[in-house]
Amino acid sequence: MAERSVAPRARSKPVTNRERAVAAQLEQCEVEFRAGRKKACLKAISICFQFGNPVPAWAQRAFVTGVTRYETAEARTLDEALGVKRPKGWRQSRARARLGKGTAAYVMVNALTHPSENSGRQKMSVEEAVADVAERLRMKEAAVWRWHSDKELKAELSEGKGKKKG
């Protein structure tokens, strides 16, 4: 079977606040990856899928290299192959307590405002997503807005909705 090229297509400079915020997140992922934090590759791929961006070449190479290491039995697990093993002494309960509801709220709002094509969900406005997440997590809307704190991104996503919350 012929191999398909997945090279990113050329993109112009980011224009909207959302595009600038996504580009900044991807740049930060690359800096983290080059500093040895291999899970930044997976974070970059997730960001690209969530916002419909092409995956950067460095993340493609790292992911393919890791999966190849796993498939050729060079690495015992995908964790080992992709370099995302949890540190010694890591406990899920402590990590959840540290992250708390705020991080969950942030991730959930992003997932509702930028659903993947495969999720089958309708895209929500930020206001709708904040209200939905606040209800599901039993939080005040103001607290969810605080966690969804990137002011430029929030303004871009809620553009045209009248007054800006937060």
C-alpha positions as CSV (number, residue, x, y, z in Angstrom):
1,M,0.0,0.0,0.0
2,A,1.4,3.4,-1.0
3,E,2.3,5.7,1.9
4,R,0.4,9.0,2.0
5,S,2.2,12.2,2.7
6,V,1.0,14.0,5.9
7,A,3.3,17.0,5.6
8,P,1.6,20.2,6.7
9,R,0.4,22.5,4.0
10,A,1.8,26.0,3.9
11,R,-0.1,28.4,6.1
12,S,-0.1,32.1,6.2
13,K,0.7,33.9,9.5
14,P,-2.0,33.6,12.2
15,V,-4.6,36.3,11.8
16,T,-7.1,35.9,14.5
17,N,-6.5,35.9,18.3
18,R,-7.4,32.2,18.4
19,E,-4.9,31.4,15.6
20,R,-2.2,33.4,17.4
21,A,-3.0,31.6,20.7
22,V,-2.9,28.2,19.0
23,A,0.4,29.0,17.3
24,A,1.9,30.2,20.6
25,Q,0.8,26.9,22.3
26,L,2.4,24.9,19.5
27,E,5.6,26.9,19.8
28,Q,5.6,26.3,23.5
29,C,5.1,22.5,22.9
30,E,8.2,22.5,20.6
31,V,10.3,24.3,23.2
32,E,9.2,21.8,25.8
33,F,9.9,18.9,23.5
34,R,13.4,20.1,22.6
35,A,14.0,20.5,26.3
36,G,13.4,16.7,26.8
37,R,9.7,16.7,27.8
38,K,8.5,14.1,25.2
39,K,4.9,14.3,26.1
40,A,4.8,17.8,24.5
41,C,4.6,15.9,21.2
42,L,1.3,14.4,22.1
43,K,0.0,17.7,23.5
44,A,0.9,19.4,20.2
45,I,-0.9,16.7,18.2
46,S,-4.0,17.0,20.4
47,I,-4.0,20.8,20.0
48,C,-3.8,20.4,16.2
49,F,-6.6,17.9,16.1
50,Q,-8.8,20.1,18.4
51,F,-8.3,23.2,16.4
52,G,-8.0,21.7,12.9
53,N,-4.4,22.7,12.4
54,P,-1.9,20.6,10.5
55,V,0.5,18.7,12.8
56,P,4.0,20.3,12.9
57,A,6.8,18.3,11.2
58,W,8.7,17.9,14.5
59,A,5.7,16.3,16.2
60,Q,5.0,14.0,13.2
61,R,8.6,12.8,13.3
62,A,8.6,12.2,17.1
63,F,5.3,10.4,17.0
64,V,6.1,8.1,14.0
65,T,9.6,7.4,15.6
66,G,7.9,6.4,18.9
67,V,5.3,4.2,17.3
68,T,7.9,2.6,15.1
69,R,10.0,1.8,18.2
70,Y,6.9,0.2,19.7
71,E,6.0,-1.8,16.6
72,T,9.6,-3.1,16.2
73,A,9.7,-4.2,19.8
74,E,12.5,-1.7,20.6
75,A,10.3,-0.3,23.3
76,R,8.2,-2.5,25.6
77,T,5.2,-0.1,25.9
78,L,3.8,2.9,24.1
79,D,4.6,4.9,27.2
80,E,8.3,4.0,26.9
81,A,8.2,4.4,23.1
82,L,6.7,7.9,23.3
83,G,8.6,9.0,26.4
84,V,5.5,9.7,28.5
85,K,6.1,7.5,31.5
86,R,4.7,8.9,34.8
87,P,7.5,9.8,37.3
88,K,8.3,7.5,40.2
89,G,5.9,8.2,43.1
90,W,3.2,9.7,40.9
91,R,-0.3,9.2,42.3
92,Q,-3.5,9.8,40.3
93,S,-5.5,11.0,43.4
94,R,-2.8,13.6,44.2
95,A,-2.6,14.8,40.6
96,R,-6.4,15.1,40.4
97,A,-6.6,17.0,43.7
98,R,-3.8,19.4,42.5
99,L,-5.5,20.1,39.1
100,G,-8.9,20.3,40.7
101,K,-12.1,21.3,38.9
102,G,-10.5,24.3,37.3
103,T,-8.4,22.4,34.8
104,A,-11.3,20.1,34.0
105,A,-13.5,23.1,33.4
106,Y,-10.9,24.6,31.0
107,V,-10.5,21.4,29.1
108,M,-14.3,20.8,28.9
109,V,-15.0,24.3,27.6
110,N,-12.4,23.9,24.9
111,A,-13.8,20.5,23.9
112,L,-17.3,21.9,23.6
113,T,-16.3,25.0,21.7
114,H,-14.0,23.1,19.4
115,P,-15.3,19.6,19.0
116,S,-13.4,17.1,16.9
117,E,-15.1,16.0,13.7
118,N,-15.5,12.5,15.2
119,S,-17.1,13.5,18.4
120,G,-20.6,13.9,16.8
121,R,-21.1,17.1,19.0
122,Q,-22.3,20.4,17.8
123,K,-20.0,23.4,18.3
124,M,-21.1,25.6,21.2
125,S,-20.5,29.2,21.8
126,V,-18.2,29.9,24.7
127,E,-21.1,31.3,26.8
128,E,-23.1,28.1,26.2
129,A,-20.1,25.9,27.0
130,V,-19.3,27.8,30.2
131,A,-22.9,27.5,31.4
132,D,-23.0,23.8,30.6
133,V,-19.6,23.1,32.3
134,A,-20.6,25.2,35.3
135,E,-23.8,23.1,35.7
136,R,-22.0,19.8,35.2
137,L,-19.2,20.5,37.6
138,R,-21.4,22.3,40.1
139,M,-19.3,25.5,39.8
140,K,-20.3,29.1,39.5
141,E,-20.0,30.5,35.9
142,A,-17.6,33.2,37.1
143,A,-15.2,30.5,38.3
144,V,-15.4,28.7,35.0
145,W,-14.7,32.0,33.2
146,R,-11.7,32.6,35.4
147,W,-10.3,29.2,34.5
148,H,-10.9,29.9,30.8
149,S,-8.7,33.0,31.3
150,D,-7.0,33.7,28.0
151,K,-8.6,37.0,27.5
152,E,-7.7,37.3,23.8
153,L,-8.9,33.8,23.0
154,K,-12.1,34.3,25.0
155,A,-12.8,37.6,23.2
156,E,-12.2,35.9,19.8
157,L,-14.4,32.9,20.5
158,S,-17.3,35.0,21.9
159,E,-17.0,37.7,19.3
160,G,-20.4,39.1,18.3
161,K,-22.1,37.9,21.4
162,G,-22.5,41.4,23.0
163,K,-20.9,42.1,26.3
164,K,-17.7,40.2,27.2
165,K,-17.8,38.2,30.4
166,G,-14.9,37.5,32.7
